[in-house]
Amino acid sequence: MTDCRFLALGDSYTIGEGVAPQERWPVQLAHRLRADDIAIGEPEIIAKTGWTTDELSAAMDAAAFSPPYALVTLLIGVNNQYRGRDLDNYRAEFGALLARAIMLAGGRADRILVVSIPDWGVTRFAREPGRDPERIAAQIDAFNAAARAIAAEREVAFVDVTGISREAGDADDLLVGDGLHPSALQYTRWTAAIHDAAKRSLAPG
């Protein structure tokens, strides 16, 4: 009997744009945790391709939650960067989202995982005219540094998958057909990176 609730908050990377539902990394993570005899249910996913921090917040306003959640993950910000949003605005809105995530976990910061923004600048999608992969990478690094700092202030674990995305580059088997979003295989690599932090988060006591 699975009795621990799992909430995954995010954007295209959490909903798994271009992959089957069972291939999304939150679903892969839940299955892997159950293989470790951790009683956790299928993830409740609040995420949509294209969402920015404010759009995720608005969706959360409209959602019917059932707290407390045993595990809450938060991966958001790539669309803030893509749309040219201000870093200070991201800090403020990300901080507010993280506070809400902690509240949904019953006030337990140790039950939250912040997952880093992957670097889409390494994909073939970023090679279209007018796009600068080096500039994208620098901006992604700045957004991730802000998220990491806010997570550290609140004693929330931060899991880095950005390096995995950069190693994947534009390999055909690691992206879906749009040449931008990760494939199931790349999400499996993310899941391996997130798994240990999730186990620690769910450990008794």
C-alpha positions in Angstrom: 0.0 0.0 0.0 1.5 3.3 -1.1 0.6 6.1 1.4 3.2 8.8 1.0 2.2 11.6 -1.4 4.6 13.1 -3.9 4.1 16.5 -5.5 6.2 17.6 -8.5 6.1 21.3 -9.5 7.6 22.7 -12.6 7.4 23.2 -16.4 8.1 21.1 -19.5 11.0 19.3 -17.8 8.7 18.0 -15.1 5.7 17.1 -17.3 8.1 15.5 -19.7 7.4 17.2 -23.0 7.7 14.6 -25.8 7.9 11.5 -23.6 5.3 9.0 -22.5 3.8 9.6 -19.0 5.7 6.7 -17.5 9.0 8.1 -18.8 8.8 11.4 -17.0 11.5 11.7 -14.3 9.1 12.1 -11.4 7.3 8.9 -12.4 10.6 7.1 -12.9 11.7 8.4 -9.5 8.6 7.1 -7.7 9.1 3.7 -9.3 12.7 3.6 -8.3 11.9 4.6 -4.7 9.2 1.9 -4.5 11.9 -0.6 -5.6 13.8 0.6 -2.5 10.7 -0.4 -0.4 9.8 3.2 0.1 6.0 3.5 0.2 5.4 6.5 -2.1 2.5 7.0 -4.6 2.5 8.2 -8.1 3.5 11.8 -8.4 0.9 14.6 -8.5 2.4 16.8 -11.2 1.6 20.5 -11.5 3.6 21.5 -14.5 3.1 22.6 -18.1 5.4 23.3 -21.1 6.2 27.0 -21.2 5.4 27.9 -17.7 7.4 30.6 -15.9 7.5 31.1 -12.1 4.5 33.4 -12.1 2.5 30.9 -14.3 3.3 28.0 -12.0 2.2 30.1 -9.0 -1.1 31.0 -10.7 -1.7 27.3 -11.4 -1.0 26.5 -7.8 -3.5 29.1 -6.8 -6.1 27.1 -8.8 -5.0 23.6 -7.7 -6.6 21.5 -5.0 -3.8 20.1 -2.9 -3.9 17.4 -0.2 -1.0 18.3 2.1 1.2 17.4 3.8 3.2 15.8 1.0 6.0 13.5 1.9 8.1 14.8 -1.0 7.9 17.9 -3.1 10.2 18.7 -6.0 10.6 22.1 -7.7 12.2 22.7 -11.0 11.3 26.0 -12.6 13.0 28.9 -14.4 14.0 28.0 -17.9 11.2 29.9 -19.4 12.0 33.0 -17.3 15.5 32.8 -18.9 14.1 32.0 -22.4 11.8 35.0 -22.3 14.5 37.4 -21.0 13.0 37.8 -17.5 15.0 39.7 -14.9 17.1 37.6 -12.5 15.9 39.6 -9.5 12.4 38.9 -10.5 13.2 35.2 -10.6 14.8 35.3 -7.2 11.7 36.8 -5.7 9.2 34.5 -7.4 11.3 31.4 -6.9 11.7 32.2 -3.3 7.9 32.5 -2.9 7.4 29.2 -4.7 9.9 27.5 -2.5 8.1 28.9 0.6 4.8 27.4 -0.7 6.5 24.1 -1.4 7.7 23.9 2.2 4.3 24.7 3.5 2.8 21.9 1.3 5.3 19.6 2.9 3.9 20.4 6.3 6.7 22.9 7.0 9.4 20.4 6.5 12.2 21.8 4.4 14.0 18.5 4.5 11.1 17.0 2.4 11.8 19.4 -0.5 14.1 18.9 -3.5 15.1 21.8 -5.8 16.2 20.5 -9.2 18.5 22.7 -11.3 17.6 24.1 -14.7 19.1 22.1 -17.5 21.1 23.9 -20.2 19.1 24.0 -23.4 21.9 25.9 -25.1 23.7 22.7 -25.9 20.8 21.3 -28.0 20.4 21.7 -31.7 17.3 23.9 -31.0 19.7 26.5 -29.8 21.7 26.6 -33.0 18.9 28.5 -34.8 19.8 32.0 -36.0 19.9 34.6 -33.3 20.6 32.3 -30.4 23.9 32.4 -28.5 24.7 29.1 -26.6 27.4 30.7 -24.5 25.0 33.5 -23.4 22.3 30.9 -22.7 24.8 28.9 -20.5 25.8 31.9 -18.6 22.3 32.9 -17.9 21.3 29.4 -16.9 24.2 29.3 -14.5 23.1 32.6 -12.9 19.5 31.4 -12.5 20.8 28.2 -10.9 23.1 30.0 -8.6 20.2 32.1 -7.4 18.0 29.0 -6.8 20.8 27.2 -5.1 21.5 30.1 -2.7 17.8 30.4 -1.8 17.6 26.7 -1.2 20.6 26.8 1.0 19.2 29.7 3.1 16.1 27.5 3.7 18.0 24.3 4.3 16.5 22.7 1.2 18.5 20.1 -0.9 19.6 21.2 -4.3 20.1 18.6 -7.0 22.2 19.5 -10.1 21.1 18.0 -13.4 22.6 20.8 -15.5 25.9 18.9 -15.9 24.0 15.9 -17.2 22.2 18.0 -19.8 25.5 19.5 -20.9 27.1 16.0 -21.3 24.0 14.9 -23.3 24.4 17.8 -25.7 22.4 17.2 -28.9 22.8 13.4 -29.0 19.8 11.9 -30.8 19.1 9.3 -28.2 19.1 11.9 -25.4 16.6 14.3 -26.9 13.1 13.9 -28.2 12.1 14.8 -31.8 11.9 18.5 -31.2 15.7 18.6 -30.6 15.2 20.5 -27.4 13.6 18.4 -24.6 15.2 15.4 -22.9 14.4 11.8 -23.9 13.4 9.1 -21.5 17.0 7.9 -21.4 18.2 11.4 -20.4 15.5 11.5 -17.7 16.7 8.2 -16.4 20.1 9.8 -15.9 18.4 12.7 -14.1 16.5 10.2 -11.9 19.7 8.5 -10.9 21.1 11.9 -9.8 17.9 12.8 -7.9 17.3 9.4 -6.3 19.8 9.5 -3.4 18.6 13.0 -2.4 15.1 11.8 -2.4 16.0 8.7 -0.3 17.6 11.0 2.3 14.6 13.3 2.2 12.2 10.4 2.9 14.4 8.7 5.6 12.6 8.3 8.9 13.2 11.0 11.5 
